């Protein structure tokens, strides 16, 4: 799955910029032979950071975490705990390392969040053994940040069906079953022969920037879904998205206050 960077992260508290001046490269010793098929300094070559490159499983096992060399050209490619992320913010990196949605991460009160336009970080993670654990340890080393799970009562949204006859969700067509997939583009989302939860998970939470509890009952595996959201005059993108949910998909978001398992980030230094 590849995507372009469109989100701005939410954190709790005041804002600080993390500056890291060095790159870190970790190579698993027992896999060094795989490097023979690659140039000596292959991780420095931008061609291996392209999002349309061959499968990540062909890459030698490395962990590279460095200040970005692709400012303004962010994006990512992920495949079974192998990742290439470009110009990504630290909030996203932590969410990736701990396998949570960034909307469910709480930062220290004195932490400064990433701001739009501020250069981020590049990550290449292709280790075969405990890759996310290695990334957690590298984040602790470079940024002095560790995290643990904790249940917190906080603001959230409940997603329910308001109009079962809305045109935007329907059982998968025969054609979709031959060419299934999930695509998001600028102000549009399409599922073909997919579980609706693929849309209701991280993407929906990213758009509304809050934890979302799915109470739609749409638990099947084979759905087609399409929606677009274009802000009207005076309307934010987020408001346009919520309106499209109601009008096109027949779904409504209801504010609530619930216990949510969050990732609480702490400083080590």
N, C-alpha and C positions, 0 to 999 in steps of 0.2 A: 504494500500500500504506500503510495507516495502522496504528499500534500504540499501546499505552499503555506507559508506562515501568515496567518491572518489575525491571530488573537492578541489581545493585550491582557496580561495576567492580573488577577486580583490578589492582594495580600492584606494582612492585618497590620496596621501601624504605620509608622513613618518610613520614609524612603532612603537607601544608601547604595552607592554603586560599587560593585565588586570588581576590583581590578586584578587581573592575573597576567603576569608578564611572561610566563614560560609555557611551553607545551610539554605534555607528558605522553610517552609512548611505552606501553607494556606489551611485550611479546611473550607468549607461552613458549618455554624452552623446547618442550617436546615436539612442537609444531614448526620449528624453524625451517625444516626442509621444504615446507610449502612456499617459503619465500623465494625459492629458486626460480619459480615461474614468473616472478615479478621483478621490476627494476629495483636497484638497491635502495633508492629513496622514494619508493612508490607512494607512500602516504603524503608526500609533499606535492605530488602531481595532481592538479585539479581534475584530471580526467577520471580519477577514481572516486571523486566526490560528486560526480554527476548522478542525477536521480534516475536516469534511464540506463545506467550501466548494467552489466550482467548480474545475476543473482549474488547476493552478499555471501552466500555459502562458498563461493569460489575465492573469496578474499583470505589472505593469511590472517591468523588470529592476533588482533591488536586491540588496544584501547588507546585512543588519541583524544585528549580533551585540551582544547587550546582556545585562546582568543580568536574570533572569527577572521577568516581571510576572504569572506564572501559577504561583506557588509551590504545590506540592502537586497540580498539575493537569498533569503532564507528559504528553508524547505526541509523535507525529510523523507527518508525511505526506511521502512521497518519490515523485518521478516524474521519471525520466531526468535526474538531477543537478539537479533543482529540489527544494528542501527547505523545510519548515516544521517546526521542532523547538521544543518548549516545555519549560522547566524541565529542560533536559538538562545532563549533567555534561561537564566539559572532556574527559574520556577519550573519551566518545562523539563529541564534536565533532571530535577529532583523528582518530579512526577513520573518520569520515565524510569528512573533508578529504583523507585519504590513501588512501581506498578499501581499508581493511583491516578485519578483524574486531577488535573491542576486546580479544579474548582473545589477540591476537598483537601487542600493544603493550607495550613495555618502557619504563618511565619512569626518570628519574635517581634515584639512591639517596636523595637528600634531598627528593624530591618527596612532597607530602602528597596522598593520593588523596581524591576526593570521598567524603563519608560520607552515609549514609541520612538524609533529612530536611533536609539542607543545601540551600538554594536554589541552583539552577543557572543556566543561561543560555538565552536565546531566540535562535534563528537563523531568519532568512528569507533564502533564497538562490535567486534567480530570474534570475541573470545569464545572458546568452546565450553569452558568449564566455569560455572557461576559468574556469568558476565555482569548481571545486575549487582551482585554483591561487590564485584570489583569496581563498578561504577560508583556505588555508594561510598566505598573507601576512598576513591579518588576525589569525590566531591568533598568529603571530610578533610582530606589532605590539602586540597587547593583552596577551598572556601571556608573551612572551619564550620561546616553545617552537617548535623546528623538529624535523624528523625525517628519517631516512633508512633504507632497507632494509638488513638484515644477517642472515645465516644464523647461527643459534645452536643448539647442541645443548641441548635442554631436555626437561622432562617433557611427555609428550603421551599421547593415547589412540588406539588403533586400533579401529575399528568393524568387526565381522565378523558374518556370519550364523551363529547358533547353532542355530536351529530353522527350517528352510525352510517348515514347515507352519504357522507362527504365523498367527493369524486377522487381525492388524491391518494387514497389507499384502497387497494382491491386485491383479490387473490391473483397470484401470478398467472400470466397468460402462457400458452404453450410456447410462444416465441421467446418469452423471458426465461423459461426453463432451459432453453438452448443457449442463451447468451446472458446468463445472470451476472450480477456485479453490483457495486456500490460506488457512486461518483458524487463528489461535491465540487461545485465550481462557484464562481462569484455569484452569490445570491440565488443559488439553486441547489437542490439535492435530489438524487434519483437512486432508487433501489429497484433491482429486478431480480425476482425469485430469491429474496433474502428475508431473514428474520427482521421484523420491525425493530427489535432491540438493537440491531446494528446501527440504526439511526437514533434511537432514543437514548443511547448511552453517552459516550464522551462528546459526540458532536452536538447533541442537544444541550448538554450542560455547558459546553463552551459558548454556545450562542447566547444563552440566558444568564451565564456567569453565576450560577447557583446550583447546589445539589438538587437533583430531580428524582422523585420517586415515581416509578411507573405503575399506575393503577388502571391501565387501559384494558387489560385482559387480552391483548393481542399477542398471544404466546406462540402462534404457529410459526412455521419456518418458511413458508412460500408466499411472499407478498410482493406486489409492485407498489412503489410509492414515488410520487413526484411532487415537488413543491418549488415555488419561486417566491421571493420576497423583494419587493421594490418599494422603498420608502416613499410615502406621499409627502407633500410639502409640510414641513414642521414635524415630521415623524422620524425617529431614530431607526437605525437598522434593526436594533433589538426589538423595538415596538412593531416594526413591519414584519419581522419573523414571527412574533407571537400572533399577530393578526392573520398571517398566512396559515399558521397552525390551525386556527379556528375555522377560517373560511375554506381552505383547501383540503385539510386533513380531518377536520371535525374534532380536533383535540383542544382542550383548554388546560391552562396552567393555573393552579389554585395555590395562593400563598399559604404556608403553614409554618409551624415551628416543631421540629422533630429532632430526636437524637440521631446524629449522623457520625459514622466512623470517619474521623479525620486523621490526616497525617500531620503531626505536630513537629515542626522543625525547631531545633535548638542549636545554639552556638557551642563549639568546643573550645573556642579561643576568643 
